[in-house]
Amino acid sequence: MSDERTAGLERRVEELRRVNERLGRELVAAEAGRRPALATPAARSVAKLVGERDGAQAELAELRPELEHLRRENPQLREEIERLRGGYLGFLRRARARLLNR
């Protein structure tokens, strides 16, 4: 669940960056020296996007330690799975599980 949340936040940050880039290109195309007709809504949109971006980055920063812990724990769990599945006892465990699933 944490990986999904982190991936979602990373996608959200990337989307906000693309929108920010697009807005910047539109402002340059509209000749930034001129006063835009809709300055207030544009400023609100930019402020809202900046706030969302900062919030997503803060949330992502909070999740990074947990993600790093899970990345370190993953190889250990894989080794434990291989240990439990391997050998004669692992064969017996799998055979018992197959019989119980019938």
A tleap script that builds the chain and sets N, CA, C and O, in Angstrom:
source leaprc.protein.ff14SB
mol = sequence {
  NMET SER ASP GLU ARG THR ALA GLY LEU GLU
  ARG ARG VAL GLU GLU LEU ARG ARG VAL ASN
  GLU ARG LEU GLY ARG GLU LEU VAL ALA ALA
  GLU ALA GLY ARG ARG PRO ALA LEU ALA THR
  PRO ALA ALA ARG SER VAL ALA LYS LEU VAL
  GLY GLU ARG ASP GLY ALA GLN ALA GLU LEU
  ALA GLU LEU ARG PRO GLU LEU GLU HIE LEU
  ARG ARG GLU ASN PRO GLN LEU ARG GLU GLU
  ILE GLU ARG LEU ARG GLY GLY TYR LEU GLY
  PHE LEU ARG ARG ALA ARG ALA ARG LEU LEU
  ASN CARG
}
set mol.1.N position { 0.823 -1.183 0.000 }
set mol.1.CA position { 0.000 0.000 0.000 }
set mol.1.C position { 0.873 1.255 0.000 }
set mol.1.O position { 0.554 2.243 -0.661 }
set mol.2.N position { 1.962 1.207 0.738 }
set mol.2.CA position { 2.869 2.338 0.797 }
set mol.2.C position { 3.511 2.602 -0.560 }
set mol.2.O position { 3.674 3.755 -0.959 }
set mol.3.N position { 3.877 1.533 -1.271 }
set mol.3.CA position { 4.476 1.692 -2.597 }
set mol.3.C position { 3.477 2.339 -3.552 }
set mol.3.O position { 3.850 3.190 -4.360 }
set mol.4.N position { 2.220 1.940 -3.461 }
set mol.4.CA position { 1.195 2.524 -4.330 }
set mol.4.C position { 1.020 4.000 -4.017 }
set mol.4.O position { 0.873 4.824 -4.920 }
set mol.5.N position { 1.035 4.326 -2.738 }
set mol.5.CA position { 0.865 5.726 -2.328 }
set mol.5.C position { 2.040 6.569 -2.804 }
set mol.5.O position { 1.859 7.680 -3.302 }
set mol.6.N position { 3.242 6.033 -2.648 }
set mol.6.CA position { 4.444 6.740 -3.096 }
set mol.6.C position { 4.407 6.934 -4.609 }
set mol.6.O position { 4.698 8.020 -5.110 }
set mol.7.N position { 4.047 5.873 -5.334 }
set mol.7.CA position { 3.977 5.976 -6.794 }
set mol.7.C position { 2.931 7.001 -7.198 }
set mol.7.O position { 3.147 7.771 -8.134 }
set mol.8.N position { 1.797 7.020 -6.501 }
set mol.8.CA position { 0.756 7.998 -6.804 }
set mol.8.C position { 1.232 9.420 -6.574 }
set mol.8.O position { 0.954 10.317 -7.369 }
set mol.9.N position { 1.950 9.617 -5.483 }
set mol.9.CA position { 2.482 10.954 -5.196 }
set mol.9.C position { 3.515 11.369 -6.223 }
set mol.9.O position { 3.549 12.525 -6.645 }
set mol.10.N position { 4.362 10.426 -6.630 }
set mol.10.CA position { 5.366 10.754 -7.647 }
set mol.10.C position { 4.697 11.108 -8.968 }
set mol.10.O position { 5.133 12.030 -9.658 }
set mol.11.N position { 3.633 10.374 -9.328 }
set mol.11.CA position { 2.892 10.712 -10.549 }
set mol.11.C position { 2.247 12.091 -10.427 }
set mol.11.O position { 2.232 12.864 -11.385 }
set mol.12.N position { 1.714 12.393 -9.241 }
set mol.12.CA position { 1.056 13.684 -9.019 }
set mol.12.C position { 2.056 14.833 -9.127 }
set mol.12.O position { 1.765 15.863 -9.735 }
set mol.13.N position { 3.236 14.652 -8.533 }
set mol.13.CA position { 4.283 15.684 -8.610 }
set mol.13.C position { 4.693 15.890 -10.061 }
set mol.13.O position { 4.862 17.024 -10.510 }
set mol.14.N position { 4.855 14.786 -10.794 }
set mol.14.CA position { 5.235 14.890 -12.210 }
set mol.14.C position { 4.159 15.613 -13.013 }
set mol.14.O position { 4.470 16.434 -13.876 }
set mol.15.N position { 2.899 15.309 -12.731 }
set mol.15.CA position { 1.806 15.985 -13.440 }
set mol.15.C position { 1.802 17.480 -13.130 }
set mol.15.O position { 1.599 18.304 -14.022 }
set mol.16.N position { 2.027 17.826 -11.866 }
set mol.16.CA position { 2.068 19.239 -11.496 }
set mol.16.C position { 3.242 19.947 -12.175 }
set mol.16.O position { 3.122 21.108 -12.567 }
set mol.17.N position { 4.353 19.268 -12.313 }
set mol.17.CA position { 5.494 19.869 -13.019 }
set mol.17.C position { 5.156 20.116 -14.485 }
set mol.17.O position { 5.505 21.155 -15.045 }
set mol.18.N position { 4.466 19.142 -15.105 }
set mol.18.CA position { 4.083 19.332 -16.517 }
set mol.18.C position { 3.123 20.510 -16.667 }
set mol.18.O position { 3.259 21.307 -17.595 }
set mol.19.N position { 2.154 20.623 -15.756 }
set mol.19.CA position { 1.203 21.733 -15.820 }
set mol.19.C position { 1.927 23.045 -15.609 }
set mol.19.O position { 1.649 24.025 -16.300 }
set mol.20.N position { 2.852 23.079 -14.663 }
set mol.20.CA position { 3.633 24.285 -14.398 }
set mol.20.C position { 4.434 24.685 -15.639 }
set mol.20.O position { 4.500 25.860 -15.999 }
set mol.21.N position { 5.035 23.693 -16.277 }
set mol.21.CA position { 5.804 23.954 -17.493 }
set mol.21.C position { 4.905 24.509 -18.594 }
set mol.21.O position { 5.277 25.458 -19.285 }
set mol.22.N position { 3.720 23.916 -18.756 }
set mol.22.CA position { 2.781 24.363 -19.785 }
set mol.22.C position { 2.334 25.801 -19.509 }
set mol.22.O position { 2.273 26.621 -20.426 }
set mol.23.N position { 2.021 26.107 -18.242 }
set mol.23.CA position { 1.614 27.466 -17.898 }
set mol.23.C position { 2.743 28.460 -18.171 }
set mol.23.O position { 2.502 29.571 -18.644 }
set mol.24.N position { 3.969 28.052 -17.873 }
set mol.24.CA position { 5.112 28.927 -18.146 }
set mol.24.C position { 5.254 29.206 -19.631 }
set mol.24.O position { 5.508 30.344 -20.027 }
set mol.25.N position { 5.091 28.163 -20.471 }
set mol.25.CA position { 5.175 28.363 -21.924 }
set mol.25.C position { 4.060 29.284 -22.401 }
set mol.25.O position { 4.279 30.134 -23.265 }
set mol.26.N position { 2.850 29.115 -21.832 }
set mol.26.CA position { 1.741 29.980 -22.242 }
set mol.26.C position { 2.009 31.432 -21.862 }
set mol.26.O position { 1.690 32.346 -22.622 }
set mol.27.N position { 2.597 31.643 -20.687 }
set mol.27.CA position { 2.902 33.017 -20.273 }
set mol.27.C position { 3.958 33.643 -21.175 }
set mol.27.O position { 3.863 34.818 -21.530 }
set mol.28.N position { 4.955 32.863 -21.542 }
set mol.28.CA position { 5.998 33.370 -22.442 }
set mol.28.C position { 5.391 33.650 -23.808 }
set mol.28.O position { 5.707 34.664 -24.431 }
set mol.29.N position { 4.522 32.764 -24.279 }
set mol.29.CA position { 3.888 32.952 -25.582 }
set mol.29.C position { 2.982 34.180 -25.579 }
set mol.29.O position { 2.806 34.829 -26.610 }
set mol.30.N position { 2.410 34.494 -24.426 }
set mol.30.CA position { 1.511 35.654 -24.334 }
set mol.30.C position { 2.296 36.939 -24.085 }
set mol.30.O position { 1.731 37.961 -23.693 }
set mol.31.N position { 3.586 36.874 -24.314 }
set mol.31.CA position { 4.461 38.028 -24.119 }
set mol.31.C position { 4.349 38.540 -22.686 }
set mol.31.O position { 3.530 39.409 -22.386 }
set mol.32.N position { 5.166 38.002 -21.828 }
set mol.32.CA position { 5.112 38.280 -20.401 }
set mol.32.C position { 5.204 39.775 -20.085 }
set mol.32.O position { 4.784 40.193 -19.006 }
set mol.33.N position { 5.744 40.592 -21.000 }
set mol.33.CA position { 5.814 42.035 -20.769 }
set mol.33.C position { 4.441 42.678 -20.766 }
set mol.33.O position { 4.224 43.687 -20.094 }
set mol.34.N position { 3.506 42.094 -21.520 }
set mol.34.CA position { 2.142 42.610 -21.511 }
set mol.34.C position { 1.430 42.112 -20.269 }
set mol.34.O position { 1.800 41.099 -19.675 }
set mol.35.N position { 0.425 42.831 -19.903 }
set mol.35.CA position { -0.380 42.400 -18.768 }
set mol.35.C position { -1.423 41.412 -19.280 }
set mol.35.O position { -2.215 41.758 -20.157 }
set mol.36.N position { -1.438 40.175 -18.745 }
set mol.36.CA position { -2.432 39.206 -19.181 }
set mol.36.C position { -3.839 39.651 -18.813 }
set mol.36.O position { -4.048 40.303 -17.790 }
set mol.37.N position { -4.790 39.296 -19.644 }
set mol.37.CA position { -6.178 39.680 -19.392 }
set mol.37.C position { -6.718 39.006 -18.136 }
set mol.37.O position { -7.534 39.591 -17.423 }
set mol.38.N position { -6.276 37.796 -17.862 }
set mol.38.CA position { -6.784 37.040 -16.713 }
set mol.38.C position { -5.665 36.800 -15.696 }
set mol.38.O position { -5.367 35.654 -15.363 }
set mol.39.N position { -5.056 37.861 -15.211 }
set mol.39.CA position { -3.923 37.723 -14.295 }
set mol.39.C position { -4.331 37.102 -12.969 }
set mol.39.O position { -3.617 36.247 -12.445 }
set mol.40.N position { -5.459 37.513 -12.422 }
set mol.40.CA position { -5.870 37.003 -11.114 }
set mol.40.C position { -6.164 35.510 -11.150 }
set mol.40.O position { -5.639 34.779 -10.310 }
set mol.41.N position { -6.986 35.018 -12.093 }
set mol.41.CA position { -7.207 33.563 -12.128 }
set mol.41.C position { -5.917 32.783 -12.412 }
set mol.41.O position { -5.710 31.695 -11.874 }
set mol.42.N position { -5.052 33.353 -13.265 }
set mol.42.CA position { -3.791 32.664 -13.551 }
set mol.42.C position { -2.934 32.600 -12.298 }
set mol.42.O position { -2.319 31.570 -12.018 }
set mol.43.N position { -2.887 33.691 -11.544 }
set mol.43.CA position { -2.099 33.714 -10.312 }
set mol.43.C position { -2.664 32.732 -9.298 }
set mol.43.O position { -1.909 32.041 -8.614 }
set mol.44.N position { -3.979 32.666 -9.197 }
set mol.44.CA position { -4.604 31.697 -8.285 }
set mol.44.C position { -4.282 30.273 -8.699 }
set mol.44.O position { -3.979 29.426 -7.859 }
set mol.45.N position { -4.347 30.013 -9.999 }
set mol.45.CA position { -4.034 28.667 -10.493 }
set mol.45.C position { -2.599 28.290 -10.174 }
set mol.45.O position { -2.321 27.176 -9.729 }
set mol.46.N position { -1.695 29.222 -10.404 }
set mol.46.CA position { -0.283 28.957 -10.125 }
set mol.46.C position { -0.084 28.745 -8.627 }
set mol.46.O position { 0.632 27.824 -8.232 }
set mol.47.N position { -0.694 29.567 -7.793 }
set mol.47.CA position { -0.553 29.428 -6.342 }
set mol.47.C position { -1.118 28.086 -5.871 }
set mol.47.O position { -0.530 27.422 -5.018 }
set mol.48.N position { -2.252 27.699 -6.431 }
set mol.48.CA position { -2.869 26.421 -6.067 }
set mol.48.C position { -1.961 25.258 -6.474 }
set mol.48.O position { -1.757 24.325 -5.697 }
set mol.49.N position { -1.418 25.317 -7.693 }
set mol.49.CA position { -0.536 24.254 -8.167 }
set mol.49.C position { 0.744 24.176 -7.343 }
set mol.49.O position { 1.234 23.087 -7.046 }
set mol.50.N position { 1.275 25.321 -6.980 }
set mol.50.CA position { 2.490 25.339 -6.157 }
set mol.50.C position { 2.197 24.718 -4.795 }
set mol.50.O position { 3.001 23.944 -4.276 }
set mol.51.N position { 1.054 25.055 -4.220 }
set mol.51.CA position { 0.664 24.474 -2.938 }
set mol.51.C position { 0.490 22.968 -3.022 }
set mol.51.O position { 0.941 22.240 -2.137 }
set mol.52.N position { -0.163 22.492 -4.080 }
set mol.52.CA position { -0.353 21.058 -4.270 }
set mol.52.C position { 0.998 20.355 -4.451 }
set mol.52.O position { 1.238 19.286 -3.889 }
set mol.53.N position { 1.871 20.978 -5.249 }
set mol.53.CA position { 3.191 20.395 -5.477 }
set mol.53.C position { 3.972 20.293 -4.177 }
set mol.53.O position { 4.567 19.256 -3.884 }
set mol.54.N position { 3.971 21.371 -3.395 }
set mol.54.CA position { 4.709 21.371 -2.137 }
set mol.54.C position { 4.142 20.340 -1.165 }
set mol.54.O position { 4.891 19.660 -0.464 }
set mol.55.N position { 2.819 20.228 -1.128 }
set mol.55.CA position { 2.183 19.236 -0.262 }
set mol.55.C position { 2.539 17.822 -0.675 }
set mol.55.O position { 2.830 16.976 0.172 }
set mol.56.N position { 2.517 17.561 -1.980 }
set mol.56.CA position { 2.855 16.222 -2.483 }
set mol.56.C position { 4.321 15.904 -2.202 }
set mol.56.O position { 4.650 14.776 -1.835 }
set mol.57.N position { 5.194 16.880 -2.370 }
set mol.57.CA position { 6.613 16.642 -2.100 }
set mol.57.C position { 6.858 16.401 -0.611 }
set mol.57.O position { 7.695 15.574 -0.250 }
set mol.58.N position { 6.138 17.113 0.255 }
set mol.58.CA position { 6.282 16.907 1.697 }
set mol.58.C position { 5.798 15.509 2.082 }
set mol.58.O position { 6.442 14.818 2.871 }
set mol.59.N position { 4.668 15.100 1.522 }
set mol.59.CA position { 4.140 13.770 1.799 }
set mol.59.C position { 5.093 12.689 1.293 }
set mol.59.O position { 5.297 11.669 1.951 }
set mol.60.N position { 5.663 12.923 0.137 }
set mol.60.CA position { 6.625 11.983 -0.434 }
set mol.60.C position { 7.873 11.893 0.454 }
set mol.60.O position { 8.414 10.805 0.655 }
set mol.61.N position { 8.322 13.016 0.977 }
set mol.61.CA position { 9.483 13.029 1.862 }
set mol.61.C position { 9.201 12.250 3.142 }
set mol.61.O position { 10.095 11.596 3.679 }
set mol.62.N position { 7.962 12.314 3.639 }
set mol.62.CA position { 7.588 11.557 4.832 }
set mol.62.C position { 7.604 10.058 4.569 }
set mol.62.O position { 7.924 9.272 5.461 }
set mol.63.N position { 7.260 9.660 3.346 }
set mol.63.CA position { 7.177 8.241 3.016 }
set mol.63.C position { 8.518 7.623 2.655 }
set mol.63.O position { 8.663 6.401 2.701 }
set mol.64.N position { 9.487 8.429 2.301 }
set mol.64.CA position { 10.786 7.892 1.859 }
set mol.64.C position { 11.455 6.974 2.893 }
set mol.64.O position { 11.943 5.913 2.505 }
set mol.65.N position { 11.503 7.325 4.188 }
set mol.65.CA position { 12.147 6.405 5.147 }
set mol.65.C position { 11.448 5.037 5.198 }
set mol.65.O position { 12.103 3.998 5.272 }
set mol.66.N position { 10.129 5.055 5.157 }
set mol.66.CA position { 9.386 3.790 5.168 }
set mol.66.C position { 9.673 2.986 3.904 }
set mol.66.O position { 9.831 1.766 3.956 }
set mol.67.N position { 9.738 3.672 2.779 }
set mol.67.CA position { 10.036 2.996 1.523 }
set mol.67.C position { 11.432 2.377 1.555 }
set mol.67.O position { 11.619 1.247 1.102 }
set mol.68.N position { 12.406 3.104 2.085 }
set mol.68.CA position { 13.765 2.583 2.182 }
set mol.68.C position { 13.813 1.372 3.107 }
set mol.68.O position { 14.522 0.404 2.832 }
set mol.69.N position { 13.062 1.426 4.200 }
set mol.69.CA position { 13.001 0.283 5.106 }
set mol.69.C position { 12.425 -0.940 4.386 }
set mol.69.O position { 12.946 -2.046 4.531 }
set mol.70.N position { 11.366 -0.749 3.621 }
set mol.70.CA position { 10.750 -1.853 2.890 }
set mol.70.C position { 11.692 -2.402 1.827 }
set mol.70.O position { 11.726 -3.611 1.597 }
set mol.71.N position { 12.449 -1.540 1.184 }
set mol.71.CA position { 13.418 -1.999 0.188 }
set mol.71.C position { 14.521 -2.833 0.827 }
set mol.71.O position { 14.995 -3.795 0.222 }
set mol.72.N position { 14.937 -2.477 2.046 }
set mol.72.CA position { 15.952 -3.259 2.740 }
set mol.72.C position { 15.381 -4.591 3.237 }
set mol.72.O position { 16.078 -5.605 3.256 }
set mol.73.N position { 14.120 -4.575 3.634 }
set mol.73.CA position { 13.487 -5.771 4.185 }
set mol.73.C position { 13.123 -6.788 3.103 }
set mol.73.O position { 13.082 -7.988 3.374 }
set mol.74.N position { 12.863 -6.328 1.900 }
set mol.74.CA position { 12.419 -7.191 0.813 }
set mol.74.C position { 13.370 -8.356 0.533 }
set mol.74.O position { 12.901 -9.492 0.463 }
set mol.75.N position { 14.683 -8.140 0.369 }
set mol.75.CA position { 15.576 -9.282 0.122 }
set mol.75.C position { 15.582 -10.296 1.266 }
set mol.75.O position { 15.692 -11.500 1.033 }
set mol.76.N position { 15.465 -9.809 2.496 }
set mol.76.CA position { 15.434 -10.716 3.643 }
set mol.76.C position { 14.199 -11.605 3.580 }
set mol.76.O position { 14.282 -12.805 3.842 }
set mol.77.N position { 13.059 -11.026 3.236 }
set mol.77.CA position { 11.831 -11.802 3.135 }
set mol.77.C position { 11.904 -12.813 1.993 }
set mol.77.O position { 11.410 -13.933 2.121 }
set mol.78.N position { 12.513 -12.425 0.886 }
set mol.78.CA position { 12.674 -13.356 -0.236 }
set mol.78.C position { 13.532 -14.555 0.178 }
set mol.78.O position { 13.228 -15.694 -0.178 }
set mol.79.N position { 14.602 -14.294 0.928 }
set mol.79.CA position { 15.451 -15.380 1.409 }
set mol.79.C position { 14.674 -16.318 2.320 }
set mol.79.O position { 14.818 -17.538 2.235 }
set mol.80.N position { 13.853 -15.747 3.191 }
set mol.80.CA position { 13.050 -16.563 4.102 }
set mol.80.C position { 12.044 -17.418 3.330 }
set mol.80.O position { 11.820 -18.579 3.672 }
set mol.81.N position { 11.446 -16.848 2.302 }
set mol.81.CA position { 10.510 -17.613 1.466 }
set mol.81.C position { 11.228 -18.776 0.805 }
set mol.81.O position { 10.724 -19.899 0.800 }
set mol.82.N position { 12.398 -18.512 0.249 }
set mol.82.CA position { 13.166 -19.581 -0.395 }
set mol.82.C position { 13.566 -20.658 0.605 }
set mol.82.O position { 13.556 -21.846 0.283 }
set mol.83.N position { 13.915 -20.245 1.812 }
set mol.83.CA position { 14.284 -21.212 2.846 }
set mol.83.C position { 13.100 -22.109 3.193 }
set mol.83.O position { 13.251 -23.323 3.327 }
set mol.84.N position { 11.907 -21.495 3.339 }
set mol.84.CA position { 10.719 -22.269 3.696 }
set mol.84.C position { 10.244 -23.164 2.557 }
set mol.84.O position { 9.700 -24.240 2.806 }
set mol.85.N position { 10.439 -22.740 1.327 }
set mol.85.CA position { 9.996 -23.535 0.180 }
set mol.85.C position { 10.994 -24.614 -0.203 }
set mol.85.O position { 10.623 -25.607 -0.830 }
set mol.86.N position { 12.242 -24.433 0.162 }
set mol.86.CA position { 13.303 -25.331 -0.273 }
set mol.86.C position { 13.401 -26.596 0.551 }
set mol.86.O position { 12.851 -26.690 1.648 }
set mol.87.N position { 14.096 -27.547 0.013 }
set mol.87.CA position { 14.375 -28.790 0.717 }
set mol.87.C position { 13.156 -29.682 0.862 }
set mol.87.O position { 12.088 -29.437 0.302 }
set mol.88.N position { 13.373 -30.725 1.639 }
set mol.88.CA position { 12.336 -31.730 1.831 }
set mol.88.C position { 11.146 -31.159 2.599 }
set mol.88.O position { 9.998 -31.431 2.249 }
set mol.89.N position { 11.414 -30.359 3.660 }
set mol.89.CA position { 10.318 -29.765 4.434 }
set mol.89.C position { 9.501 -28.784 3.590 }
set mol.89.O position { 8.281 -28.702 3.736 }
set mol.90.N position { 10.168 -28.049 2.716 }
set mol.90.CA position { 9.445 -27.138 1.828 }
set mol.90.C position { 8.537 -27.895 0.880 }
set mol.90.O position { 7.410 -27.480 0.610 }
set mol.91.N position { 9.047 -29.015 0.378 }
set mol.91.CA position { 8.228 -29.869 -0.493 }
set mol.91.C position { 6.995 -30.358 0.257 }
set mol.91.O position { 5.891 -30.349 -0.287 }
set mol.92.N position { 7.181 -30.788 1.518 }
set mol.92.CA position { 6.051 -31.259 2.320 }
set mol.92.C position { 5.051 -30.141 2.603 }
set mol.92.O position { 3.841 -30.368 2.567 }
set mol.93.N position { 5.542 -28.946 2.881 }
set mol.93.CA position { 4.648 -27.805 3.118 }
set mol.93.C position { 3.795 -27.506 1.889 }
set mol.93.O position { 2.587 -27.295 1.997 }
set mol.94.N position { 4.436 -27.489 0.718 }
set mol.94.CA position { 3.694 -27.203 -0.514 }
set mol.94.C position { 2.689 -28.302 -0.826 }
set mol.94.O position { 1.570 -28.020 -1.255 }
set mol.95.N position { 3.088 -29.569 -0.610 }
set mol.95.CA position { 2.174 -30.689 -0.863 }
set mol.95.C position { 0.979 -30.624 0.073 }
set mol.95.O position { -0.153 -30.847 -0.355 }
set mol.96.N position { 1.214 -30.324 1.336 }
set mol.96.CA position { 0.123 -30.201 2.312 }
set mol.96.C position { -0.814 -29.062 1.913 }
set mol.96.O position { -2.034 -29.211 1.987 }
set mol.97.N position { -0.259 -27.932 1.494 }
set mol.97.CA position { -1.080 -26.797 1.089 }
set mol.97.C position { -1.945 -27.156 -0.117 }
set mol.97.O position { -3.112 -26.769 -0.183 }
set mol.98.N position { -1.375 -27.897 -1.073 }
set mol.98.CA position { -2.157 -28.310 -2.258 }
set mol.98.C position { -3.297 -29.227 -1.860 }
set mol.98.O position { -4.404 -29.109 -2.386 }
set mol.99.N position { -3.035 -30.138 -0.938 }
set mol.99.CA position { -4.076 -31.070 -0.495 }
set mol.99.C position { -5.189 -30.356 0.249 }
set mol.99.O position { -6.363 -30.690 0.096 }
set mol.100.N position { -4.813 -29.363 1.060 }
set mol.100.CA position { -5.823 -28.623 1.828 }
set mol.100.C position { -6.658 -27.689 0.955 }
set mol.100.O position { -7.781 -27.339 1.317 }
set mol.101.N position { -6.116 -27.290 -0.184 }
set mol.101.CA position { -6.846 -26.385 -1.083 }
set mol.101.C position { -7.869 -27.091 -1.934 }
set mol.101.O position { -8.664 -26.433 -2.605 }
set mol.102.N position { -7.876 -28.402 -1.930 }
set mol.102.CA position { -8.830 -29.144 -2.761 }
set mol.102.C position { -10.217 -29.093 -2.246 }
set mol.102.O position { -11.121 -29.673 -2.847 }
savepdb mol mol.pdb
quit
